[in-house]
Amino acid sequence: MRLQIQHRTTYRYTSPASYSIQLLKLTPRREGTQRALWWRLGTPGRCVEQLDAFGNQSHLLTLEGAHDEVVLSVDGVVETDDAFDGRLPVEQGLSPLVFLTPTPLTGSSSAIEALARRVFDGAAVDETVARRLMQCVTEAVRFSPGTTTVTDSAIDVIARGQGVCQDQTHVAIAACRSAGVPARYVSGYLLSEDANPAMHAWMDLWSQAEGCWLSCDVTQRALAGASLVRLAVGRDYLDACPVRGMRRGGGSEELEVRVAVHEATDTAVESMRSRQIQAGQQ
């Protein structure tokens, strides 16, 4: 499947900021299940590319001098593997054990530990266990937009019993780690006929039995497939969020995010390839 993605994030400030720094994770991961046919990240200021400890393509953006607006744009086509069955090999040099340690967003509670016992109960982690985990989490945390913030932890979310994809993913990760199963957070894009195309969050859990990661879209209760584009992985949202930063000055902030994800036509792919060739010749 070829997915065309357009993503624009605009920050507007009520007074000029004198300095901004942002860490951007808006470039698809280089993995065997996907490849970017064409990808362009547009930013103001100085932008330096780097590879982080989790293998994510990151960009460090710095803006100096007065500015009352920051616009970040993404435009590209990603080809995903139609045969992807939710299984990913472990990357060289990074042990799954890195993803066993709880974080402030994925800490455990008695409710999370009880959920973990219902799911795992000493069983070897395989697809059946992964599906049981997704079922239990979505029953415990009802999908409800606008009920949480990015700072809410898995403990907060399961106590409230509602949240969004990020929250359900944090609860699932917390349950895995409380049972001694490595799990990591994934951020990216979703193509869905049932929802507005948007940024999405899901998880990978380590299956020792299969010797691979099982990539699970908790919200959709399904193993990840070709309709998802992986941007970044990490221990939780803070490691993998698309944009994270700080600024000096600026007063209050207004944020506008627009995302469009749809299947790319042959014409769109050829047009982007032509633009890539032209850009290389300049």
Secondary structure, 3 states (H helix, E strand, C coil): CEEEEEEEEEEEEEEEEEEEEEEECCCCCCECCEEEEEEEEECCCEEEEEECCCCCEEEEEEEEEEEEEEEEEEEEEEEECCCCCCEECCCCCCCHHHHHCCCCCCCCCHHHHHHHHHHCCCCCCCHHHHHHHHHHHHHHCEECCCCCCCCCCHHHHHHHCEECHHHHHHHHHHHHHHCCCCEEEEEEEECCCCCCCEEEEEEEEEECCCCEEEEEECCCCEECCCCEEEEEEECCHHHHCCEEEEEEECCCEEEEEEEEEEECCHHHHHHHHHHHHHHHHC
